[in-house]
Amino acid sequence: MSTVITLSVLVQNNPGVLARIAGLFARRGFNIESLSVGPTEREGYSRITLVVDSRDANTAEQITKQLNKLVEVVKITEMEKGQTVRRELILVKVKATASERGDILALVDTFRGKVVDVAADALMIEVTGKFGKIQAFLEMIAPYGIKELVQSGSVALARGSKAITDRSRDKTIRVNR
Protein backbone atom coordinates (compact mmCIF):
# COMPACT_ATOMS: atom_id res chain seq x y z
CA MET A 1 0.00 0.00 0.00
CA SER A 2 1.47 3.35 -0.95
CA THR A 3 0.91 6.62 0.84
CA VAL A 4 1.71 10.14 -0.25
CA ILE A 5 3.91 12.06 2.17
CA THR A 6 4.68 15.77 2.08
CA LEU A 7 7.99 17.00 3.47
CA SER A 8 8.98 20.60 4.12
CA VAL A 9 12.75 20.96 4.02
CA LEU A 10 14.49 24.14 5.15
CA VAL A 11 17.86 24.45 3.40
CA GLN A 12 20.70 26.90 3.17
CA ASN A 13 20.32 28.59 -0.19
CA ASN A 14 23.62 27.40 -1.73
CA PRO A 15 24.35 26.55 -5.36
CA GLY A 16 23.69 22.88 -6.12
CA VAL A 17 21.58 22.05 -3.06
CA LEU A 18 18.54 21.15 -5.17
CA ALA A 19 20.66 18.94 -7.44
CA ARG A 20 22.09 17.11 -4.40
CA ILE A 21 18.62 16.50 -2.98
CA ALA A 22 17.21 15.30 -6.32
CA GLY A 23 20.26 13.06 -6.78
CA LEU A 24 19.74 11.57 -3.34
CA PHE A 25 16.16 10.65 -4.25
CA ALA A 26 17.24 9.16 -7.59
CA ARG A 27 20.01 7.05 -6.01
CA ARG A 28 17.62 5.67 -3.39
CA GLY A 29 14.84 4.95 -5.91
CA PHE A 30 12.32 7.35 -4.38
CA ASN A 31 9.98 9.01 -6.87
CA ILE A 32 9.30 12.72 -6.35
CA GLU A 33 5.70 13.39 -7.36
CA SER A 34 5.90 17.13 -6.75
CA LEU A 35 8.71 19.55 -6.02
CA SER A 36 8.53 23.24 -5.21
CA VAL A 37 11.37 25.50 -4.11
CA GLY A 38 11.40 29.13 -3.07
CA PRO A 39 12.91 31.66 -0.69
CA THR A 40 11.72 31.90 2.90
CA GLU A 41 11.23 34.77 5.32
CA ARG A 42 14.85 34.20 6.44
CA GLU A 43 17.53 35.56 4.10
CA GLY A 44 19.87 32.86 2.83
CA TYR A 45 17.37 30.02 3.28
CA SER A 46 14.95 28.27 0.93
CA ARG A 47 12.06 25.93 1.59
CA ILE A 48 11.70 22.83 -0.52
CA THR A 49 8.30 21.14 -0.49
CA LEU A 50 8.52 17.52 -1.63
CA VAL A 51 5.61 15.19 -2.25
CA VAL A 52 6.72 11.57 -2.38
CA ASP A 53 4.80 8.36 -2.96
CA SER A 54 5.98 6.16 -0.12
CA ARG A 55 6.34 2.43 -0.65
CA ASP A 56 5.88 1.52 2.98
CA ALA A 57 5.65 2.94 6.49
CA ASN A 58 9.44 3.43 6.71
CA THR A 59 9.84 5.60 3.61
CA ALA A 60 9.44 8.95 5.41
CA GLU A 61 12.00 7.90 8.02
CA GLN A 62 14.44 6.67 5.35
CA ILE A 63 14.11 9.88 3.35
CA THR A 64 14.56 12.02 6.46
CA LYS A 65 17.70 10.11 7.49
CA GLN A 66 19.20 10.54 4.02
CA LEU A 67 18.31 14.24 3.82
CA ASN A 68 19.81 14.84 7.27
CA LYS A 69 23.20 13.76 5.90
CA LEU A 70 23.29 16.75 3.54
CA VAL A 71 25.17 19.72 5.00
CA GLU A 72 22.77 22.37 3.64
CA VAL A 73 19.67 20.72 5.13
CA VAL A 74 18.72 22.70 8.21
CA LYS A 75 15.39 21.16 9.17
CA ILE A 76 12.85 18.64 7.90
CA THR A 77 9.19 18.49 8.81
CA GLU A 78 6.70 15.86 7.67
CA MET A 79 3.51 17.74 6.91
CA GLU A 80 0.72 15.82 8.61
CA LYS A 81 -2.54 15.36 6.73
CA GLY A 82 -5.29 17.46 8.28
CA GLN A 83 -2.72 19.70 9.99
CA THR A 84 -1.43 21.21 6.76
CA VAL A 85 -2.63 23.63 4.12
CA ARG A 86 -1.37 22.35 0.75
CA ARG A 87 -1.96 24.09 -2.58
CA GLU A 88 -0.97 23.96 -6.24
CA LEU A 89 -1.28 26.46 -9.07
CA ILE A 90 -2.02 26.03 -12.76
CA LEU A 91 -1.94 28.40 -15.66
CA VAL A 92 -3.89 27.02 -18.60
CA LYS A 93 -4.39 28.52 -22.03
CA VAL A 94 -7.74 27.44 -23.47
CA LYS A 95 -9.23 27.89 -26.94
CA ALA A 96 -12.17 30.26 -26.60
CA THR A 97 -14.44 31.22 -29.43
CA ALA A 98 -16.83 34.10 -28.90
CA SER A 99 -19.73 31.67 -28.46
CA GLU A 100 -17.85 29.57 -25.83
CA ARG A 101 -16.47 32.39 -23.68
CA GLY A 102 -19.55 32.66 -21.47
CA ASP A 103 -19.47 28.94 -20.64
CA ILE A 104 -15.72 29.02 -19.98
CA LEU A 105 -16.06 32.08 -17.73
CA ALA A 106 -18.82 30.31 -15.77
CA LEU A 107 -16.45 27.35 -15.18
CA VAL A 108 -13.66 29.70 -14.11
CA ASP A 109 -16.05 31.35 -11.64
CA THR A 110 -17.25 27.98 -10.29
CA PHE A 111 -13.65 26.94 -9.54
CA ARG A 112 -12.75 30.40 -8.17
CA GLY A 113 -10.18 30.87 -10.88
CA LYS A 114 -9.14 34.03 -12.67
CA VAL A 115 -8.70 35.00 -16.26
CA VAL A 116 -5.19 36.49 -16.42
CA ASP A 117 -4.87 37.06 -20.18
CA VAL A 118 -7.30 37.45 -23.06
CA ALA A 119 -6.56 36.92 -26.74
CA ALA A 120 -8.93 36.91 -29.73
CA ASP A 121 -9.18 33.11 -29.74
CA ALA A 122 -7.92 32.07 -26.27
CA LEU A 123 -8.05 32.74 -22.53
CA MET A 124 -5.32 32.15 -19.99
CA ILE A 125 -6.74 31.01 -16.68
CA GLU A 126 -5.16 30.74 -13.23
CA VAL A 127 -6.54 28.27 -10.69
CA THR A 128 -5.13 27.47 -7.25
CA GLY A 129 -6.21 24.79 -4.84
CA LYS A 130 -5.86 21.21 -3.78
CA PHE A 131 -4.73 18.63 -6.31
CA GLY A 132 -8.29 17.25 -6.68
CA LYS A 133 -9.74 20.68 -7.46
CA ILE A 134 -7.06 21.30 -10.09
CA GLN A 135 -7.73 17.92 -11.73
CA ALA A 136 -11.50 18.48 -11.70
CA PHE A 137 -11.07 21.88 -13.36
CA LEU A 138 -8.81 20.42 -16.05
CA GLU A 139 -11.36 17.68 -16.81
CA MET A 140 -14.14 20.26 -17.16
CA ILE A 141 -12.12 22.66 -19.34
CA ALA A 142 -10.54 19.99 -21.59
CA PRO A 143 -13.47 19.78 -24.07
CA TYR A 144 -12.86 23.43 -25.04
CA GLY A 145 -9.29 22.59 -26.06
CA ILE A 146 -6.27 23.10 -23.88
CA LYS A 147 -3.60 24.89 -25.91
CA GLU A 148 -0.95 25.05 -23.18
CA LEU A 149 -0.65 24.15 -19.50
CA VAL A 150 1.83 24.62 -16.67
CA GLN A 151 1.32 23.29 -13.16
CA SER A 152 3.35 24.13 -10.08
CA GLY A 153 4.47 21.68 -7.47
CA SER A 154 2.68 21.58 -4.16
CA VAL A 155 3.44 24.14 -1.50
CA ALA A 156 2.43 23.48 2.09
CA LEU A 157 2.52 25.05 5.53
CA ALA A 158 1.51 23.55 8.87
CA ARG A 159 -1.64 25.03 10.38
CA GLY A 160 -1.35 27.21 13.48
CA SER A 161 1.16 29.80 14.58
CA LYS A 162 4.32 27.68 14.75
CA ALA A 163 6.93 27.99 12.02
CA ILE A 164 9.31 25.30 10.79
CA THR A 165 12.05 26.79 12.97
CA ASP A 166 9.83 26.51 16.10
CA ARG A 167 9.40 22.75 16.06
CA SER A 168 11.72 21.29 18.68
CA ARG A 169 10.99 17.63 17.83
CA ASP A 170 12.42 18.07 14.33
CA LYS A 171 16.04 18.30 13.35
CA THR A 172 17.84 21.06 15.20
CA ILE A 173 19.01 24.02 13.16
CA ARG A 174 22.71 23.81 12.50
CA VAL A 175 24.74 26.59 11.06
CA ASN A 176 27.84 25.65 9.11
CA ARG A 177 30.46 28.37 8.84
PyMOL commands that set and color helices and strands:
alter all, ss='L'
color gray80, all
select helices_A, chain A and resi 17-28+59-68+101-110+131-144+164-166
alter helices_A, ss='H'
color red, helices_A
select strands_A, chain A and resi 3-12+32-39+45-54+73-79+84-95+114-118+122-129+146-151+155-158
alter strands_A, ss='S'
color yellow, strands_A
deselect
rebuild
show_as cartoon
